[in-house]
Amino acid sequence: MLRFYVDFNYCDDVDLIVVRADLRLNAEIDESSLIEDLRVLLYDESLECEAILRRGKRGQWVAKLDRGTLRDIPEDQWGRLDTAN
């Protein structure tokens, strides 16, 4: 399953999170592997969630959240992305 670092506040519409393949933390993802209806994992420092890829209105790609898979990351793990900087 592809994993994308996202900003959960950057929405295209309700429950549609903008997915940016051009971010450094997403650099290993080949854009040619992105297809509509692909199930992906979205994450940030404190949250992760499964979602379905779609073409966006404003962003090239968005992902529709599967709210049933939302999971808070424990606060003691929030720095896990610091080594990726």
C-alpha positions in Angstrom: 0.0 0.0 0.0 1.4 3.4 -1.0 2.0 5.8 1.9 1.6 9.6 1.5 2.6 12.3 3.9 -0.2 14.9 3.8 -1.5 17.9 5.6 -4.9 16.8 6.8 -6.0 20.5 6.9 -5.4 20.9 3.1 -8.7 19.7 1.7 -10.2 19.8 -1.8 -13.7 19.1 -0.4 -15.3 17.4 2.6 -13.2 14.3 3.4 -11.0 14.8 0.3 -7.4 15.4 1.3 -5.0 16.9 -1.3 -2.2 14.4 -2.0 1.1 16.0 -3.2 3.5 13.6 -4.8 6.0 16.4 -5.1 6.7 16.6 -1.3 10.1 15.4 -0.2 8.6 12.8 2.1 6.7 11.4 -0.9 9.7 11.6 -3.3 10.0 7.8 -3.5 6.5 7.4 -5.0 6.4 7.2 -8.8 3.5 9.3 -10.1 2.9 6.7 -12.8 1.8 4.3 -10.1 -1.1 6.6 -9.0 -4.4 5.4 -10.4 -7.9 6.3 -9.4 -9.6 4.1 -6.8 -6.2 2.9 -5.4 -6.3 2.4 -1.6 -3.5 4.3 0.1 -2.4 5.3 3.6 -2.2 9.0 4.5 -0.2 10.1 7.5 1.2 13.1 9.3 3.0 13.6 12.6 0.0 12.7 14.8 -2.6 10.8 12.6 -2.9 8.1 9.9 -5.8 7.0 7.8 -6.6 4.8 4.8 -8.1 6.5 1.8 -9.1 6.1 -1.9 -7.2 8.1 -4.6 -9.3 10.3 -6.8 -8.6 13.1 -9.3 -9.1 16.5 -7.6 -10.7 19.7 -8.5 -7.8 21.9 -7.4 -5.1 19.4 -6.6 -4.0 16.9 -9.1 -4.7 14.1 -6.7 -6.9 13.8 -3.7 -7.8 11.0 -1.4 -11.2 10.3 0.1 -10.8 9.4 3.8 -12.0 6.1 5.1 -13.0 7.6 8.5 -13.3 4.1 10.0 -9.5 3.7 9.7 -8.5 7.0 11.4 -5.8 6.3 14.0 -4.1 8.7 16.4 -0.4 8.3 16.7 0.8 8.4 20.3 2.4 11.7 21.3 5.7 10.0 22.1 6.0 9.0 18.4 5.3 12.4 16.9 9.0 13.0 16.3 9.3 9.9 14.2 9.4 12.0 11.0 12.1 14.3 12.2 14.8 12.0 10.9 13.2 12.3 7.4 14.0 16.0 7.2 
